[in-house]
Amino acid sequence: MPGQQRSWWVVGLLGCMIAGFASACGDDFGSCRESRTCEADSGGEAGDAGETSGLGAAGLGGASGVDSGLRGDAGEAGAAIPGGTSSGGAGRPGEGACADGYTDWFTSSFSFPDGEIIGTADFPSMPWVPTGTLRLDTGRLSGAGTAIASQGAAVPYAGSRLRFRVRFTGSDQHVTAAFNAANDGSAGVRVTVASAGILSLTEAKVAVENTEFSPLEAGVDWFVEATFSGAGAEVSLARDNYGAEALARIESTLSTDALKLTATGTSAVAVLASESGIAPSLDELSLSRCGVPAPEYQPLLVDTFERSDSTTVGKAESPAASTWKTSGAAVRIVDGALETKGGNATIPLKVSTSGLRVRTTIRMVDGANPFLWADVNYNVQAGMHGSAFPGFWVFGGLTGYFNTGIFAEVDNDPKHNVALSADVPYFVQLDRDGDFAVLTVRTQSFTGPILAIEANRGLTGKPDTGSFFTVGDEGGDGTRYDELRLDSYTGQ
């Protein structure tokens, strides 16, 4: 319906979308999309409220003012934007454009437990930093607000593909996904779909293209796919599957060759908004590149402690020149694990807290007084550990619950009503990016069922005090670390 007069609330929504684009309004699932369904894996800096202007009613903060870039000077919806060409045809943008296959550079299935902790992206496992009323609901990001996670690096436009899936519950909602956005969630390359029937593309705060169509049906999945070829972009909105995949039913497309390649940030963004208070949802967010392998995590420290029993812990596997120093003979190698019993082990290591991932497998020693207290600290002085320093801990006995803590104690040691068992491995992962971190405790593996999850911000309030990494415990019959691994993701 381009060019037709629409009601002022639609015009207002469109203006809000552009105002949001100009600020903070933003797994390749292709293989499983061939069968129309995708099983979620068991599985990430907050935007400035002033950067979400025009969306105050949706709980995204906001100032006054509406950008009329898509409306024309008389409030007419669907006015053409210089440099672009709208289309509503039934073509399949991007079909056959990548003979070498796409590789995920950023993907998030939002498969953490339902609740207000969004968790981390699947790859890289960067923590999602949410604002507003966002939460996870049945494996989808839902509510109203902005979620930001680091990509690690800016992604070149050429050969890139953005995908996400949305569901609406009303006629006054819109969902945005963005890549190459700024750390506060603004700018970037942003694709927005509105339930009123609008598909839009913006770049670095500049509106590039939009197209209009009939209002979208609520309560069904809509698949958004955008493929990029440098200055060119093809965007599709479809039912049943992503536009370039089998079984997709194309609802609308837009095309442009007017991109300026000016979005160079390193953040992925999701924005959900609703004027009426009921929430839309988003999932299956992915950013992929054609024929280009994704960067890998870079190992900083690796040790599985697979060596003979000894009161001398010895050297780490990597870096090979690094030697553990212990607080006494009670800290030792036992049965292929590092056992601490009221003591600690320290190794020289200085890490960046941007894109940091810490993984360790821990067990409660089965004895007369079993108690698990895994205490992990980084960037500290030799032998120092505890909540006064950057790090985390997991502690609890056989009492039906346990606690976790991410230091700097903004959220003070939350309690998880799950029973722990002696001599059972628990897989603990901390994902930190700057001021925010997510701690996940799982069984079976680092991608297994989740026992507990915690998120904490304000971490830079605990300054680095040294250049050592320390593990220890605080009592009971001791804690065993079956493995330790620290990795860094910079996307380079």
C-alpha positions as CSV (number, residue, x, y, z in Angstrom):
1,M,0.0,0.0,0.0
2,P,2.8,2.5,-0.6
3,G,1.6,6.1,-1.0
4,Q,-1.8,5.6,0.7
5,Q,-2.8,7.8,3.6
6,R,-2.5,5.9,6.9
7,S,-3.7,6.7,10.4
8,W,-1.5,8.9,12.5
9,W,-0.7,6.2,15.0
10,V,1.0,4.2,12.2
11,V,2.8,7.3,11.1
12,G,3.9,7.8,14.7
13,L,5.1,4.3,14.9
14,L,7.1,4.7,11.7
15,G,8.6,7.9,13.1
16,C,9.5,6.1,16.3
17,M,11.2,3.4,14.3
18,I,13.4,5.9,12.5
19,A,14.2,7.7,15.7
20,G,15.2,4.4,17.2
21,F,17.3,3.5,14.2
22,A,19.1,6.8,14.6
23,S,20.0,5.6,18.1
24,A,19.4,2.3,19.9
25,C,16.1,1.1,18.3
26,G,19.5,-3.6,17.4
27,D,24.0,-20.3,14.2
28,D,23.3,-20.1,11.1
29,F,20.0,-21.9,11.3
30,G,19.8,-22.5,7.5
31,S,20.5,-26.2,7.7
32,C,17.8,-27.0,10.1
33,R,15.5,-24.5,8.5
34,E,15.4,-26.8,5.5
35,S,13.0,-28.9,7.6
36,R,11.2,-25.8,8.9
37,T,12.0,-26.5,12.5
38,C,15.2,-25.9,14.6
39,E,16.0,-27.4,18.0
40,A,17.6,-24.9,20.3
41,D,20.9,-25.8,21.7
42,S,21.4,-25.8,25.5
43,G,23.2,-23.0,25.3
44,G,25.5,-12.1,25.2
45,E,27.1,-2.5,27.1
46,A,23.8,-1.4,28.1
47,G,22.3,1.3,25.8
48,D,21.9,4.9,26.9
49,A,18.2,5.7,27.5
50,G,18.7,8.9,25.6
51,E,19.6,6.8,22.6
52,T,16.1,5.3,22.4
53,S,14.3,8.5,21.5
54,G,10.7,8.2,20.3
55,L,10.2,4.8,22.1
56,G,9.4,6.0,25.6
57,A,5.9,4.4,25.6
58,A,7.5,1.1,24.9
59,G,9.6,1.2,28.0
60,L,12.8,2.0,26.2
61,G,13.4,5.3,27.8
62,G,13.4,8.2,25.3
63,A,13.2,11.8,24.5
64,S,10.7,13.6,22.5
65,G,10.9,14.2,18.8
66,V,10.0,12.1,15.8
67,D,12.1,11.7,12.7
68,S,10.0,12.0,9.6
69,G,12.5,10.6,7.3
70,L,10.1,7.8,6.1
71,R,6.9,9.9,6.1
72,G,7.3,12.8,3.8
73,D,6.6,16.4,4.6
74,A,2.8,15.9,5.0
75,G,3.0,12.8,7.3
76,E,2.3,10.5,4.3
77,A,3.5,7.0,5.1
78,G,5.7,5.3,2.5
79,A,7.4,8.3,0.9
80,A,10.3,7.3,-1.2
81,I,13.8,7.6,0.3
82,P,16.5,8.9,-2.1
83,G,19.0,6.3,-3.1
84,G,16.8,3.2,-2.6
85,T,14.1,1.2,-4.3
86,S,11.3,-0.5,-2.5
87,S,9.7,-3.7,-3.7
88,G,7.0,-6.0,-2.5
89,G,7.6,-8.7,-5.0
90,A,7.8,-12.4,-4.4
91,G,11.5,-12.9,-5.3
92,R,14.0,-14.7,-3.0
93,P,16.8,-12.3,-2.1
94,G,20.1,-13.9,-1.6
95,E,19.1,-17.2,-3.1
96,G,22.2,-18.9,-4.6
97,A,24.4,-15.9,-3.6
98,C,26.8,-18.0,-1.5
99,A,28.2,-21.1,-3.2
100,D,30.7,-21.7,-0.4
101,G,28.1,-21.7,2.4
102,Y,27.6,-19.3,5.3
103,T,29.6,-19.6,8.5
104,D,28.2,-18.1,11.7
105,W,30.2,-15.2,13.1
106,F,27.6,-14.4,15.8
107,T,24.6,-16.5,16.8
108,S,22.1,-16.5,19.7
109,S,19.3,-18.9,20.2
110,F,18.2,-17.4,23.6
111,S,18.0,-20.9,25.0
112,F,18.7,-20.1,28.6
113,P,16.1,-20.8,31.3
114,D,13.0,-18.5,31.3
115,G,13.5,-15.3,33.4
116,E,15.1,-11.9,33.5
117,I,18.7,-13.2,32.8
118,I,19.2,-13.2,29.1
119,G,22.4,-15.2,29.3
120,T,25.0,-15.3,26.6
121,A,25.1,-15.6,22.8
122,D,25.8,-19.1,21.6
123,F,28.9,-17.9,19.7
124,P,30.9,-16.1,20.8
125,S,29.5,-16.6,24.3
126,M,29.4,-12.9,25.0
127,P,27.0,-11.8,27.7
128,W,23.7,-10.1,26.7
129,V,23.3,-6.8,28.5
130,P,19.5,-6.0,28.7
131,T,17.6,-2.8,29.5
132,G,13.8,-2.3,29.9
133,T,11.5,-5.3,30.6
134,L,13.3,-7.9,28.4
135,R,13.2,-11.5,29.6
136,L,13.4,-15.0,28.2
137,D,10.0,-16.7,27.7
138,T,9.9,-20.2,26.2
139,G,13.2,-19.9,24.4
140,R,12.5,-16.4,23.0
141,L,13.6,-12.9,23.9
142,S,10.4,-11.1,24.8
143,G,9.3,-7.8,26.4
144,A,10.2,-4.2,25.6
145,G,13.8,-3.0,25.7
146,T,17.3,-3.3,24.2
147,A,19.8,-6.1,24.5
148,I,23.4,-5.6,23.4
149,A,26.2,-8.2,23.0
150,S,29.7,-7.8,21.6
151,Q,30.4,-9.4,18.2
152,G,34.1,-9.2,18.9
153,A,34.9,-7.2,15.8
154,A,33.2,-5.3,13.0
155,V,32.0,-7.6,10.2
156,P,32.5,-6.5,6.5
157,Y,29.3,-6.0,4.7
158,A,30.2,-8.0,1.5
159,G,29.1,-11.6,1.8
160,S,27.3,-11.1,5.1
161,R,23.9,-12.3,6.1
162,L,21.6,-11.3,9.0
163,R,18.8,-13.5,10.1
164,F,16.2,-13.4,12.9
165,R,12.7,-14.7,13.6
166,V,10.0,-12.6,15.2
167,R,6.5,-13.0,16.5
168,F,4.0,-10.3,17.2
169,T,1.1,-10.2,19.7
170,G,-0.5,-6.9,18.5
171,S,-0.7,-4.3,15.7
172,D,1.6,-1.7,17.3
173,Q,4.9,-3.5,17.8
174,H,8.2,-3.6,16.1
175,V,11.4,-5.6,16.4
176,T,14.9,-4.5,15.3
177,A,18.1,-6.5,14.8
178,A,21.4,-4.8,14.2
179,F,25.1,-5.6,13.6
180,N,28.2,-3.4,13.6
181,A,26.5,-1.2,16.2
182,A,28.2,1.1,18.7
183,N,28.9,-0.2,22.3
184,D,25.9,1.7,23.5
185,G,23.7,-0.1,21.0
186,S,23.2,2.9,18.7
187,A,23.9,3.1,14.9
188,G,25.0,0.0,13.0
189,V,23.2,-1.7,10.2
190,R,19.6,-2.1,11.4
191,V,16.7,-4.1,10.0
192,T,13.3,-3.5,11.5
193,V,9.9,-5.2,10.9
194,A,6.8,-3.6,12.3
195,S,3.5,-5.5,12.8
196,A,1.7,-2.6,11.1
197,G,3.3,-3.7,7.9
198,I,6.6,-2.0,7.5
199,L,10.1,-3.4,6.7
200,S,13.0,-0.9,7.0
201,L,16.8,-0.7,6.7
202,T,19.0,1.9,8.2
203,E,22.8,2.4,8.4
204,A,24.8,4.4,10.9
205,K,21.7,6.5,11.9
206,V,20.7,7.2,8.3
207,A,17.5,5.8,6.9
208,V,18.3,3.8,3.7
209,E,15.1,2.0,2.6
210,N,11.6,0.9,3.6
211,T,8.6,-0.8,2.1
212,E,5.0,-1.2,3.3
213,F,2.5,-4.0,3.1
214,S,-0.6,-5.3,4.8
215,P,-0.5,-5.6,8.6
216,L,1.1,-8.8,9.8
217,E,-0.8,-11.7,11.4
218,A,-0.1,-12.0,15.1
219,G,0.8,-15.2,16.9
220,V,2.8,-16.7,14.0
221,D,6.5,-16.7,13.1
222,W,8.0,-14.2,10.6
223,F,11.4,-14.9,9.2
224,V,13.7,-11.9,8.3
225,E,16.7,-12.4,6.2
226,A,19.1,-9.7,4.9
227,T,22.0,-10.4,2.6
228,F,24.7,-7.9,1.8
229,S,27.0,-7.4,-1.2
230,G,29.0,-4.3,-0.2
231,A,26.8,-1.3,-1.0
232,G,23.9,-3.6,-1.9
233,A,21.4,-5.3,0.3
234,E,18.4,-7.6,-0.2
235,V,16.0,-8.0,2.6
236,S,13.0,-10.4,2.8
237,L,10.2,-11.1,5.2
238,A,8.7,-14.6,4.9
239,R,6.4,-17.2,6.5
240,D,7.5,-20.7,7.3
241,N,11.3,-20.2,6.6
242,Y,13.9,-17.7,5.7
243,G,13.5,-16.2,2.3
244,A,16.4,-18.0,0.5
245,E,15.4,-21.4,2.0
246,A,12.9,-24.0,0.8
247,L,9.3,-23.7,1.7
248,A,9.5,-20.0,2.4
249,R,6.5,-17.9,1.6
250,I,7.7,-14.3,0.8
251,E,5.5,-11.6,2.3
252,S,7.7,-8.6,1.3
253,T,11.1,-7.7,0.1
254,L,13.2,-4.5,-0.2
255,S,16.4,-3.8,-2.2
256,T,19.0,-1.1,-2.2
257,D,22.4,-0.3,-3.5
258,A,22.8,2.8,-1.4
259,L,24.7,1.6,1.6
260,K,27.8,3.7,2.5
261,L,29.7,1.0,4.5
262,T,29.9,3.4,7.4
263,A,28.8,1.1,10.3
264,T,32.0,-0.1,11.9
265,G,31.0,-0.9,15.5
266,T,31.4,-4.2,17.2
267,S,28.1,-4.9,18.8
268,A,25.0,-6.9,17.9
269,V,21.7,-5.5,19.1
270,A,18.1,-6.6,19.5
271,V,15.3,-4.1,20.2
272,L,11.7,-5.0,21.0
273,A,9.0,-2.3,21.3
274,S,5.2,-2.3,21.8
275,E,2.9,0.7,22.4
276,S,0.2,-1.4,24.1
277,G,2.3,-3.1,26.7
278,I,1.9,-6.7,25.3
279,A,5.2,-8.0,24.1
280,P,6.6,-9.2,20.7
281,S,9.4,-11.8,20.7
282,L,12.6,-12.5,18.8
283,D,14.9,-15.6,18.5
284,E,17.3,-17.3,16.1
285,L,19.5,-14.1,15.7
286,S,22.5,-14.8,13.6
287,L,25.1,-12.9,11.6
288,S,27.0,-15.0,9.1
289,R,29.6,-14.6,6.4
290,C,29.9,-16.4,3.1
291,G,32.9,-18.7,2.8
292,V,34.9,-17.0,5.6
293,P,35.7,-19.0,8.7
294,A,34.8,-17.3,12.0
295,P,37.5,-16.2,14.4
296,E,38.4,-18.6,17.2
297,Y,38.8,-18.1,20.9
298,Q,42.5,-17.6,21.8
299,P,43.7,-19.8,24.7
300,L,45.3,-18.0,27.6
301,L,45.6,-20.8,30.1
302,V,44.9,-24.5,29.7
303,D,45.4,-27.3,32.3
304,T,43.6,-30.6,32.7
305,F,45.9,-31.8,35.6
306,E,46.3,-35.2,33.9
307,R,49.5,-36.1,35.7
308,S,50.7,-38.2,38.6
309,D,49.6,-37.6,42.1
310,S,51.9,-35.1,43.8
311,T,52.1,-32.3,46.3
312,T,53.9,-30.4,43.6
313,V,51.3,-29.2,41.1
314,G,53.8,-28.5,38.3
315,K,53.4,-26.6,35.1
316,A,50.3,-25.8,33.1
317,E,49.8,-27.4,29.8
318,S,49.6,-23.9,28.2
319,P,51.5,-21.6,28.5
320,A,54.1,-24.4,29.0
321,A,56.5,-22.2,30.9
322,S,54.1,-21.2,33.6
323,T,54.4,-23.0,37.0
324,W,51.7,-23.3,39.7
325,K,52.7,-22.2,43.2
326,T,50.6,-23.5,46.1
327,S,49.9,-22.4,49.7
328,G,50.9,-25.8,51.1
329,A,50.9,-29.6,50.8
330,A,47.1,-29.8,51.1
331,V,46.9,-28.3,47.6
332,R,48.0,-31.2,45.3
333,I,47.3,-33.3,42.3
334,V,44.9,-36.2,43.1
335,D,43.4,-38.6,40.6
336,G,44.0,-36.3,37.6
337,A,42.6,-33.2,39.4
338,L,43.9,-30.2,41.3
339,E,42.6,-30.6,44.9
340,T,42.5,-27.6,47.2
341,K,41.6,-28.0,50.8
342,G,41.5,-24.7,52.6
343,G,44.3,-23.5,50.4
344,N,45.0,-22.1,46.9
345,A,47.1,-22.5,43.8
346,T,48.5,-19.5,41.9
347,I,50.0,-19.1,38.4
348,P,51.3,-16.0,36.6
349,L,48.6,-14.7,34.2
350,K,47.2,-11.3,33.2
351,V,44.0,-11.3,31.2
352,S,41.8,-8.8,29.4
353,T,38.3,-8.6,30.8
354,S,36.8,-7.9,27.4
355,G,35.7,-11.1,25.7
356,L,37.0,-13.3,28.6
357,R,35.7,-16.8,29.1
358,V,36.7,-18.9,32.1
359,R,35.8,-22.6,32.2
360,T,36.4,-25.1,35.0
361,T,35.0,-28.4,36.0
362,I,34.6,-28.8,39.8
363,R,33.8,-31.6,42.2
364,M,33.0,-31.8,45.9
365,V,35.4,-34.2,47.6
366,D,33.5,-37.1,49.1
367,G,34.5,-37.4,52.7
368,A,33.3,-37.0,56.3
369,N,32.5,-33.3,55.7
370,P,31.8,-32.8,52.0
371,F,31.4,-29.2,50.9
372,L,32.0,-27.5,47.5
373,W,33.7,-24.1,47.6
374,A,35.3,-23.3,44.3
375,D,36.9,-19.8,44.5
376,V,38.4,-18.4,41.3
377,N,40.2,-15.1,40.9
378,Y,42.0,-13.4,38.1
379,N,44.3,-10.3,37.8
380,V,45.2,-10.5,41.5
381,Q,48.4,-10.6,43.5
382,A,50.1,-13.9,44.0
383,G,48.1,-16.1,46.4
384,M,45.2,-13.7,46.9
385,H,41.7,-14.9,46.5
386,G,38.1,-14.2,47.6
387,S,35.3,-11.8,46.9
388,A,37.4,-8.7,47.4
389,F,39.0,-9.3,44.0
390,P,37.8,-9.9,40.4
391,G,36.5,-13.4,40.0
392,F,33.6,-15.7,41.1
393,W,32.8,-18.6,43.3
394,V,30.4,-21.5,43.7
395,F,29.7,-22.9,47.1
396,G,27.3,-25.3,48.9
397,G,27.0,-28.6,50.7
398,L,24.5,-31.4,50.6
399,T,21.7,-29.2,51.9
400,G,19.4,-28.9,48.8
401,Y,20.8,-25.5,47.6
402,F,24.0,-23.7,46.7
403,N,25.2,-20.2,46.0
404,T,27.1,-18.4,43.3
405,G,28.8,-15.0,43.2
406,I,30.3,-12.8,40.6
407,F,32.5,-10.3,42.2
408,A,31.9,-7.1,42.6
409,E,28.9,-8.3,44.5
410,V,26.3,-6.1,42.9
411,D,24.0,-9.1,43.2
412,N,25.1,-10.7,46.4
413,D,25.6,-14.5,46.2
414,P,22.2,-15.6,44.9
415,K,20.8,-18.8,46.2
416,H,19.9,-21.7,43.8
417,N,17.4,-24.3,45.1
418,V,19.2,-27.3,43.5
419,A,20.9,-30.1,45.5
420,L,24.6,-30.8,44.9
421,S,26.2,-34.2,45.2
422,A,29.6,-35.3,46.3
423,D,32.1,-36.5,43.6
424,V,29.9,-35.3,40.8
425,P,31.4,-32.9,38.2
426,Y,29.8,-29.5,37.6
427,F,30.7,-27.4,34.6
428,V,31.1,-23.8,35.4
429,Q,31.6,-21.0,32.9
430,L,32.1,-17.3,33.4
431,D,31.6,-15.0,30.3
432,R,32.7,-11.4,30.9
433,D,32.9,-8.4,28.6
434,G,34.0,-5.3,30.4
435,D,31.5,-4.3,33.1
436,F,29.1,-7.2,32.7
437,A,29.4,-11.0,33.2
438,V,27.2,-14.1,33.2
439,L,28.0,-17.2,35.3
440,T,26.5,-20.5,34.3
441,V,26.6,-23.9,36.2
442,R,25.8,-27.0,34.2
443,T,25.8,-30.7,34.4
444,Q,27.2,-33.3,31.9
445,S,29.2,-30.7,29.8
446,F,29.8,-27.0,29.1
447,T,26.7,-27.2,26.8
448,G,24.7,-29.5,29.1
449,P,21.6,-28.8,31.2
450,I,21.8,-25.6,33.2
451,L,21.6,-25.9,37.0
452,A,22.1,-22.2,37.8
453,I,22.7,-18.9,36.1
454,E,23.7,-15.5,37.4
455,A,24.4,-12.1,35.8
456,N,26.2,-9.2,37.4
457,R,27.2,-5.7,36.3
458,G,29.4,-3.1,37.9
459,L,32.4,-5.4,37.7
460,T,34.9,-2.6,37.0
461,G,34.3,-1.5,40.5
462,K,36.7,-4.2,41.5
463,P,40.0,-3.0,40.0
464,D,42.7,-5.4,38.9
465,T,45.4,-5.6,41.6
466,G,48.0,-7.9,40.0
467,S,49.0,-10.3,37.3
468,F,48.1,-13.8,38.7
469,F,45.3,-16.3,38.5
470,T,44.3,-18.1,41.6
471,V,42.0,-21.0,42.5
472,G,41.2,-22.3,46.0
473,D,38.5,-23.2,48.5
474,E,37.3,-22.2,52.0
475,G,36.8,-25.5,53.9
476,G,35.1,-28.9,54.1
477,D,37.0,-31.9,52.7
478,G,38.1,-29.8,49.7
479,T,37.3,-29.0,46.1
480,R,38.8,-30.7,43.0
481,Y,39.3,-28.8,39.8
482,D,39.3,-31.4,37.0
483,E,40.2,-28.8,34.4
484,L,40.8,-25.1,33.9
485,R,40.7,-23.1,30.8
486,L,40.8,-19.3,30.1
487,D,40.2,-18.0,26.6
488,S,39.8,-14.6,25.0
489,Y,37.6,-13.6,22.1
490,T,38.5,-10.5,20.2
491,G,37.1,-11.5,16.8
492,Q,40.4,-10.8,15.1
